[in-house]
Amino acid sequence: MSLLACAQSNTSIIPKKYVAYKTSEAIEIDGEDTDVVWSEVEWTDAFIDIEGVKKPKYSTHVKMLWDNTYFYILAIMEEPHVWGHLVKRDTIIFHNNDFEIFIDPDGDSHNYYELEINALNTPWDLFISKPYRDENVVLNDWNITGLKSAVKVNGTINNPNDTDKGWMLEIAIPWKAYKKGYFHKNVPKDEFWRVNFSRVNWDYQIVDGQYQRKRDANGKLHHEYNWVWSPTGVVNMHEPEKWGYVFFSSKEAGEKDSFTISNDEKIKWKLFELYRAQKQYFGKNGLWATSLDSLLAEPISIENETIKPILENHSQGWNVSVKSPFSGHQLIIREDSKFITNK
């Protein structure tokens, strides 16, 4: 995404969750929802403005399925003027209206993946070592080998003389794209990944019969709209700890399953609040806090259990750890926002 937030994060927003069911039926990636199995699963909640406040101008919904080879995603986007001009892979696709997918398989906030596609079905896929708030590496040349995607426009693309209904995007991402090694068994089954979806939408102007991003009288671009599935509270998609939870159920589409966010995940949210408080403290004082009393306004309590984190400072920075009273796991957040679970 093009904008990073300077404001304090809104920590009151609870991440969305979705149960993705397994399909034994082959899905034809043609940009349509005509495969019967799509009718057997529900749409996500409607997308909301990224800050979780404003209702978007146009509606967006997603469905998800999976099998042993692919993660399937179907997105439907209301849009009265479908347009795009970027046709080269790995260009900055959000300079057009686009649909974006963010995936952090292990939920540690590091080493995650982004995919953007416009209405011309042009992809931009990249690997990101850390969120942009920390010194990171972005691999723009990384590709999702075996990616399948197709777009169906309900109207006529790049025609300003009519009104469209919108566009549908169907995607199949092979699990092997996210493998860390040859023998890594990474196909999720009855477990969750952290996932989010974003839709970038621009005000437009017509110049010589062509769509362009709108500019004011001084030539300055209007800001883009960022509509998302699970809002982050700030204009920044690159806060993986706030993304939604997608639970990959082993039950078939048409069956019913449920997923509850664990108390350990809620502890994790609190540890990320401490991370943000440490960043603010450093920005104000030029050094890290050495006592949690400087960071905690009140004790941490989850389900009537008091959480007792420990802050440790070291030459590289700091880390905060806590032993979960629910699972017994050691949960750790580092100064570079990497989250670690020791079982």
SVG drawing of the C-alpha trace seen along z (x, -y; Angstrom):
<svg xmlns="http://www.w3.org/2000/svg" viewBox="-25 -25 50 59">
<polyline fill="none" stroke="black" stroke-width="0.4" points="0.0,0.0 1.1,-3.5 0.4,-5.2 1.9,-4.4 0.4,-5.8 1.9,-8.3 -1.0,-8.2 -1.3,-5.8 -2.9,-2.5 -6.4,-1.9 -6.1,1.2 -9.8,1.6 -10.6,3.2 -11.0,7.0 -9.7,8.9 -12.3,10.6 -12.4,14.4 -13.6,16.7 -13.9,20.5 -12.5,21.7 -13.9,25.1 -12.2,27.8 -13.5,28.6 -13.2,32.0 -14.5,30.5 -12.2,29.0 -12.6,25.3 -12.2,23.7 -10.5,20.3 -12.5,18.2 -13.4,15.2 -17.0,16.4 -18.8,18.0 -20.5,20.6 -18.7,23.5 -21.4,25.1 -19.1,25.2 -18.9,21.4 -22.6,21.4 -22.1,23.6 -19.9,21.1 -20.6,17.7 -19.3,14.3 -17.2,12.4 -18.6,9.4 -18.6,6.3 -15.3,4.5 -15.0,1.4 -12.7,-1.7 -9.2,-0.7 -9.5,-2.8 -12.7,-1.0 -14.8,-4.1 -16.3,-5.0 -18.6,-2.9 -17.1,-2.5 -18.7,-4.0 -18.9,-0.6 -19.3,2.9 -16.7,5.6 -17.0,9.2 -14.8,12.4 -15.3,16.1 -12.6,18.7 -12.0,22.4 -9.1,24.7 -7.9,28.1 -4.5,29.9 -3.0,27.9 -4.6,24.4 -6.0,21.6 -9.0,20.3 -10.3,16.8 -13.3,15.2 -13.8,11.4 -16.7,9.4 -16.4,5.6 -19.1,3.1 -17.7,0.5 -19.6,-1.7 -16.4,-2.5 -14.1,0.4 -10.7,-0.8 -7.0,0.0 -3.9,-0.4 -1.1,1.5 -0.3,4.7 3.3,5.5 3.7,7.8 5.3,6.4 4.5,2.8 2.9,0.7 -0.5,2.1 -2.2,-0.1 -1.7,-3.0 -4.8,-1.4 -7.9,-0.3 -6.9,3.1 -7.6,6.0 -4.9,7.0 -4.1,10.2 -1.8,10.3 -0.8,13.6 1.3,14.4 1.2,18.2 2.8,18.5 1.5,15.3 4.9,14.0 4.5,10.6 7.6,11.3 8.2,13.0 4.8,12.4 3.4,12.2 1.4,9.7 -0.4,10.1 -2.1,7.2 -4.2,7.7 -6.0,5.0 -9.1,5.4 -6.8,6.3 -5.7,9.3 -2.1,7.9 -0.4,9.3 2.2,7.8 3.5,10.4 6.1,9.7 7.8,11.1 8.3,8.8 10.8,9.7 9.4,7.3 6.7,4.6 7.8,1.3 7.9,-0.1 11.1,1.9 14.1,2.0 13.0,4.6 13.8,6.3 11.2,6.4 11.7,9.0 9.8,7.6 11.2,10.3 9.6,13.0 6.8,14.7 3.9,17.0 4.8,19.8 1.7,21.5 -0.6,18.7 -4.0,18.8 -6.3,15.8 -9.1,14.5 -11.3,11.4 -14.8,11.1 -16.1,7.5 -19.8,7.0 -19.8,4.1 -17.1,2.8 -13.6,2.0 -12.1,-1.3 -15.3,-2.7 -16.2,-6.0 -19.4,-6.3 -21.3,-3.6 -21.9,-2.5 -20.6,0.8 -21.8,3.0 -18.3,4.1 -15.8,6.9 -15.2,10.4 -11.8,11.8 -11.1,15.5 -7.7,16.7 -6.0,20.0 -2.7,19.7 -0.7,22.9 0.4,23.7 3.9,24.6 4.5,20.9 4.7,20.5 6.9,23.5 10.1,22.7 11.9,25.8 11.5,28.8 10.2,31.0 8.1,28.4 4.5,29.6 2.8,26.3 -0.8,27.1 -2.9,25.9 -5.6,28.2 -7.7,27.3 -5.5,24.4 -5.5,20.7 -3.3,18.3 -3.3,14.5 -4.8,13.1 -6.2,9.8 -7.7,8.3 -7.6,4.7 -9.2,2.9 -7.6,-0.4 -10.0,-2.7 -9.2,-6.1 -11.3,-9.0 -10.9,-9.4 -10.9,-11.9 -11.3,-11.5 -8.6,-12.9 -8.8,-12.5 -11.3,-9.7 -9.0,-7.8 -9.4,-7.2 -6.8,-8.7 -6.4,-9.1 -8.0,-12.4 -5.8,-15.5 -6.7,-18.8 -6.2,-22.2 -2.5,-22.2 -1.9,-18.7 -1.8,-16.9 -3.3,-13.5 -6.4,-12.9 -5.8,-10.4 -6.8,-6.8 -9.6,-4.9 -8.5,-1.8 -11.3,0.6 -10.4,3.8 -11.9,7.0 -10.3,6.6 -9.5,3.0 -6.2,2.1 -7.3,-1.2 -4.7,-3.2 -4.0,-3.8 -1.4,-1.0 -2.0,2.6 1.4,3.6 0.5,4.4 0.1,8.2 -0.8,8.6 -4.1,6.9 -5.0,9.0 -8.0,11.5 -8.0,15.1 -8.7,17.7 -9.3,21.1 -8.8,23.9 -11.4,26.5 -11.0,30.1 -14.8,30.2 -16.2,30.0 -18.0,27.0 -21.7,27.4 -20.9,28.7 -20.6,26.5 -17.6,25.7 -16.7,23.0 -13.5,21.2 -12.8,19.3 -9.8,17.0 -7.7,18.4 -6.8,16.6 -3.1,16.9 -3.9,14.8 -5.5,12.2 -2.3,12.1 -0.5,11.6 -2.6,8.5 -1.6,7.1 2.1,7.8 1.9,5.9 0.3,3.0 3.4,3.0 5.6,3.1 3.8,-0.1 4.2,-1.7 7.9,-1.0 8.2,-2.5 6.4,-5.7 8.6,-5.8 11.8,-5.5 10.5,-8.2 10.0,-10.6 13.0,-9.8 15.6,-8.4 16.0,-5.1 13.9,-2.1 12.0,-1.9 13.5,0.4 10.4,0.9 6.9,2.0 5.6,-0.7 6.6,-3.2 4.5,-1.4 1.5,0.1 -1.4,-2.2 -3.1,0.7 -2.5,4.4 -3.3,6.8 -6.2,9.1 -7.8,11.7 -10.7,13.8 -10.1,12.8 -6.5,14.0 -3.9,11.5 -1.1,11.5 2.4,10.8 4.8,9.9 8.6,9.6 10.6,6.9 14.3,7.7 16.6,5.1 19.8,6.2 22.4,4.7 20.3,5.2 17.1,3.8 14.5,5.6 11.9,8.3 8.8,8.8 7.8,12.4 4.9,14.0 4.0,17.5 0.4,18.1 -1.8,19.2 -4.0,20.8 -1.6,23.0 1.6,22.8 3.4,21.6 6.1,18.9 4.9,15.9 7.6,13.3 7.6,10.0 10.9,8.5 11.9,4.9 11.7,5.6 8.0,6.8 8.8,10.5 6.5,12.7 7.8,16.0 5.9,18.9 7.9,21.4 5.8,24.5"/>
</svg>
